[in-house]
């Protein structure tokens, strides 16, 4: 009888990698980690497997191990945007937003049109109350990905900080046109309407937010 280590050699690394990526996408991080380790047993230099392995460690709460794996990748002498981005995620989890921003900026130096990196840069600037930089990054992200609802929500958040609730409502309407089942968007739009003195529609949006929350709660109970 073959051991699991011997059996892995009967399968191509690309097949295992595809399975690992699908497993990671499903959220089964322990099994995905096992599969990425199998890939690396066959192909130790596989950069994608190395990075996704670190991501599994991060999602499993093993932040120091994830940081070590990502650091080792970058120490190989080749800059990798995704490795920098995941390091930024690690520092964001630890609420070290300043360091996280330095890593996401490094990722953007390699891949400056990546809307996910731009989005994180905007979030990190916002969390540090640098609203002008947040607005700069979120605008660039929207140019790259004009159909991501969360980008319009975050730009609206920033516009509220600039005391422009009327313009923010336009972005929130756009977000709702992409997904009408987002209670946070209704709540922020309610806040904007309150700032504008529109009490009737403020109350209406709060009711809509409550309705969406209840709808999602019922869906979870039915699952």
N, C-alpha and C positions, 0 to 999 in steps of 0.2 A: 504494500500500500504506500502510495506517495504521500509525503508530508505536504502541508500547504505551501511551504517554500519551494518544493520541487514542482508542485502543480502550477505555480504561477508562470513557469517557463513555457507552458503549453499554450499560453494566451499572449497575443501581441500587446506590447505596452500601450499602443494607441487605443486598443479596445478597453483596457483597464482604465485608462485616463478618461475616456468618454463616460464610462460608467461612474467614475469618481466625481466628475463634474456634474452629472445628473443627480447623483446622491447628495452632493453639496447643495445644489439648487433646491432639493426637497427639504433641506434642513436637517438631515441625518448626519451630523458633523462627526460623530465617533466612527461611523461606518465609512464616511468619506475619507477621514484621516487614514484609516486602515488601507483603503484602496490607493491613496496617494503614496503611502509607504511602499506598497507593492510595486507601483510604477517606478519608484526610485531604486528599488532593489534591482530592477532590470536596467534602468537608465538613470544613473545617479546625477547626470548633468541636466536633467529635464527641468528647465527653469519654471515652467508653468506649474508642474507638480510641486516644486519647492515652495513657490509662493502660495499656492492653494493649501498646502500643508500648514503653512504658518497661519493662514486664515482660519483653518479648522481649530488650531490651538487657541486662537483668539476667541472664537465663538464658544469654545468649551471652557473659557475662563482662565486658560493657562497663558496669561499675558506675557510673563517673563520668557517663557519658551518661545512664544510667537515672535517676540522682539529679538531674541537670539537668532532664530532662523532667518528672519528678514535681514538682520545685520550681517549675517554670514553671506547672504546672497550679494549684498552690496560690497562686501569686502573682497569679492571675487574680481573687482575692478571694473565691472560694467554697470553703469547706471541703469536702473530699471524703474520706469514711472509707477508701475503697479506696486512694487516693493515700497517705494516712498509713500504712496498713497495709503497703504495698509499701516505703515508706521504712523502716519498722521492719524488714522483711525484709533490706533492704540493710545496715543497721547490724548486724543479727544475723549476717549473713555475715561481716562484718568483726570480729565478736566484741566489738562495742561495745554490750553488753547494756543498759547504763544508758540510753543515748540511744535505742536501739531501743524500750525500754519507754515512754519519753515519747511516742513516735509512736503506739504501739499504744493507749496510754491516750487519745490524741486521737481515734483511730478509734472507740474505745468510747464516747466522749462523744457521737458522732454516731449510732452504731449499737450500743447497749449490750447487745443480745441476740444479737449475732453470735457463734456458738460458735467459729468459726475465730479471731476476734480474741481471745476469752477464752482459748482454748487457747494462743495465742502468748504472751499476758500471763503465763499460768501457767508456761510454759517459761522465759521470761525471768526471772521471779522465782526459779524453782528454780535456774537457772544462776548467779544472784547470791546463792544460799543464803538467800533470804528465803522459807522454806518455809511460813510461815503465810499470806503473801499468795498463794503458789502454790496452796495448798489452797483458799483463798477463790475464786480465779479458776477453778480446775478444777471445783469444785462447781457454779459458775454455768454453766460450759460443758456439764456433764452434764445439767443441768436443761433446757437448750436443745436438746441433741442426745444423747438417752439411748441411741442405738444406734451411737455411734462408739467402736470398740474402743480406739483410742489414748488416749481420755480416761480410761478405766478404768486403763490401764497407767500413765499419768502420775500419777493419783491414788494408785495403789499405790506408786509410787516415793516420793511425798511421805509416805505413811503409814509407810513403812520408816524415813524420817528421823525420824518421831515415835516410833519404836520400837514400832510396832503391826503386826508382820508377820502376825498372825492376821487382822486386819481387811483388810490388804492382799490376802491370799489370796482373800477374797471378791470383791474387784474384779478380780483376775486370772482367777478362774473365770468372771466375767461377760465379760471380754474374750475368753476362749477359747470361750465359748458363741456369740460373734458371729463368731469366726474361729479355728478350731482349728489353723490352719497359721501360727503366729507363734512362732518360736523364742525371740525375746526375752522373750515372756511366760512361756514355760516356764522360761527361765533365771532370771527374777526370782522366779517361784514357787518354784523350787528353792532360791534364796537365802533366801526367807522360811521355808521348811521347815527349812533348816539352822539358822536362828536359833532355831527352835522345838525343835530337837533331834530332828526327824523324819528320821533319816538314810536310812531305806529309801525314803521318798517323795522325798527330796532327790535321790537317785541316779536314781530313776525319771524325774523331770522332766528331769534332765540328758540321759538317754537319749532322751526325747521331743524335746528341743530338737535333739539331734544328728540324729535321724531326719528332722525337718522340714527342717533345713539340707541334708541329703543329697537329700531329695525335690526341693527347689527347685533344687539344683545339677543334678540329672538333667534337670529340666524345661528349664533353660537350655541344656544340651547338646543336647537333642532339638529345640529351637526352630530 
